[in-house]
Amino acid sequence: MSQEKLADLAGISQGKVSKIENGKANPEVATLRALCAALDLEIVLVPRRISGDVQRMVDRHMNRNSITPGPVMSVRDELFIPDDVD
């Protein structure tokens, strides 16, 4: 998708899209929401204490065709969140 098309869908300027894409802007949450809506995405906040676990889950999902499938697990088994980590 072109920057111009994304900007049009998000209701922001193409220049702003360019600056965000090139790391030269720190967009506001409203801008991020508009971009996500235009791209049919959502923003998900993940607590730092489990960010490594979540990243591994995403990595496994993205590489699912290259990994030998294991037993079916529930979401509860897949995501373990410790009660208290010191």
C-alpha beads as a LAMMPS data file, in Angstrom:
LAMMPS data file: protein, C-alpha beads

86 atoms
85 bonds

1 atom types
1 bond types

-500.0 500.0 xlo xhi
-500.0 500.0 ylo yhi
-500.0 500.0 zlo zhi

Masses

1 110.0

Atoms # bond

1 1 1 0.000 0.000 0.000
2 1 1 1.341 3.434 -0.837
3 1 1 1.890 6.087 1.800
4 1 1 -0.644 8.269 -0.013
5 1 1 -3.334 5.560 0.136
6 1 1 -2.625 4.819 3.814
7 1 1 -2.703 8.513 4.662
8 1 1 -6.041 8.879 2.883
9 1 1 -7.545 5.885 4.702
10 1 1 -6.226 7.082 8.080
11 1 1 -7.164 10.716 7.556
12 1 1 -3.641 12.034 8.019
13 1 1 -1.103 13.593 5.681
14 1 1 1.244 11.564 3.501
15 1 1 4.128 13.544 5.028
16 1 1 3.159 12.338 8.503
17 1 1 3.017 8.722 7.283
18 1 1 6.481 9.169 5.768
19 1 1 7.927 10.589 8.993
20 1 1 6.419 7.760 11.063
21 1 1 7.663 5.138 8.615
22 1 1 11.177 6.595 8.696
23 1 1 11.278 6.884 12.495
24 1 1 11.337 10.679 12.414
25 1 1 8.030 11.182 14.247
26 1 1 6.574 10.096 17.554
27 1 1 2.886 9.709 16.680
28 1 1 0.102 10.298 19.164
29 1 1 -2.141 7.403 20.192
30 1 1 -4.973 8.814 18.065
31 1 1 -2.718 8.704 15.007
32 1 1 -1.671 5.133 15.770
33 1 1 -5.316 4.134 16.160
34 1 1 -6.184 5.742 12.817
35 1 1 -3.314 3.926 11.096
36 1 1 -4.297 0.625 12.687
37 1 1 -7.919 1.061 11.647
38 1 1 -6.810 1.801 8.082
39 1 1 -4.682 -1.363 8.067
40 1 1 -7.305 -3.517 9.852
41 1 1 -4.966 -3.958 12.830
42 1 1 -5.281 -3.385 16.538
43 1 1 -2.928 -2.087 19.196
44 1 1 -2.213 -4.582 21.959
45 1 1 -0.375 -3.638 25.121
46 1 1 1.608 -6.451 26.707
47 1 1 3.024 -6.257 30.236
48 1 1 6.823 -6.351 30.143
49 1 1 6.945 -9.294 32.534
50 1 1 5.355 -11.542 29.895
51 1 1 6.544 -9.835 26.707
52 1 1 9.138 -12.558 26.021
53 1 1 6.489 -15.269 26.311
54 1 1 4.137 -13.376 24.008
55 1 1 6.918 -12.781 21.459
56 1 1 7.731 -16.499 21.426
57 1 1 4.049 -17.295 20.842
58 1 1 3.942 -14.845 17.928
59 1 1 7.164 -16.274 16.512
60 1 1 5.761 -19.815 16.719
61 1 1 2.571 -18.681 15.001
62 1 1 4.447 -16.897 12.209
63 1 1 6.665 -19.948 11.615
64 1 1 3.882 -22.494 12.045
65 1 1 4.510 -24.085 8.628
66 1 1 8.149 -24.803 9.452
67 1 1 7.547 -26.356 12.877
68 1 1 6.375 -29.908 13.389
69 1 1 2.948 -29.626 14.965
70 1 1 2.714 -30.728 18.565
71 1 1 -0.267 -31.713 20.656
72 1 1 -3.245 -29.391 20.662
73 1 1 -3.061 -27.086 23.646
74 1 1 -5.602 -24.741 25.101
75 1 1 -4.967 -21.022 25.348
76 1 1 -4.666 -21.532 29.073
77 1 1 -1.814 -24.013 28.532
78 1 1 -0.206 -21.782 25.902
79 1 1 -0.062 -18.618 27.998
80 1 1 1.272 -18.998 31.507
81 1 1 1.211 -15.818 33.574
82 1 1 2.931 -16.199 36.936
83 1 1 1.105 -14.712 39.915
84 1 1 4.156 -13.022 41.377
85 1 1 7.614 -12.673 39.894
86 1 1 10.329 -11.196 42.102

Bonds

1 1 1 2
2 1 2 3
3 1 3 4
4 1 4 5
5 1 5 6
6 1 6 7
7 1 7 8
8 1 8 9
9 1 9 10
10 1 10 11
11 1 11 12
12 1 12 13
13 1 13 14
14 1 14 15
15 1 15 16
16 1 16 17
17 1 17 18
18 1 18 19
19 1 19 20
20 1 20 21
21 1 21 22
22 1 22 23
23 1 23 24
24 1 24 25
25 1 25 26
26 1 26 27
27 1 27 28
28 1 28 29
29 1 29 30
30 1 30 31
31 1 31 32
32 1 32 33
33 1 33 34
34 1 34 35
35 1 35 36
36 1 36 37
37 1 37 38
38 1 38 39
39 1 39 40
40 1 40 41
41 1 41 42
42 1 42 43
43 1 43 44
44 1 44 45
45 1 45 46
46 1 46 47
47 1 47 48
48 1 48 49
49 1 49 50
50 1 50 51
51 1 51 52
52 1 52 53
53 1 53 54
54 1 54 55
55 1 55 56
56 1 56 57
57 1 57 58
58 1 58 59
59 1 59 60
60 1 60 61
61 1 61 62
62 1 62 63
63 1 63 64
64 1 64 65
65 1 65 66
66 1 66 67
67 1 67 68
68 1 68 69
69 1 69 70
70 1 70 71
71 1 71 72
72 1 72 73
73 1 73 74
74 1 74 75
75 1 75 76
76 1 76 77
77 1 77 78
78 1 78 79
79 1 79 80
80 1 80 81
81 1 81 82
82 1 82 83
83 1 83 84
84 1 84 85
85 1 85 86
